[in-house]
């Protein structure tokens, strides 16, 4: 993949994360099992880039990671709230 293709894919993944975050806020949980494979594929493609291009992708990659961490925290909070209500 080219740098631009990777950036586009990262933007798509971020969009999916944002939608999942909105859903969790609304009390809905999506099946995100496919995300592991998608993220691993993009990471593998980034490793193949020239160092200059890989550095250019770093900010959006960091944004994606931050959003994934936020989603993980939201899912954990949802789980704890759900378990308390049982």
Secondary structure, 3 states (H helix, E strand, C coil): CCHHHHHHHHHHHHHHHHHHHHHHHCCCCCCCCHHHHHHHHHHHHHHCCCHHHHHHHHHHHHHHHHHHHHHHHHHHHHHHHHHHHC
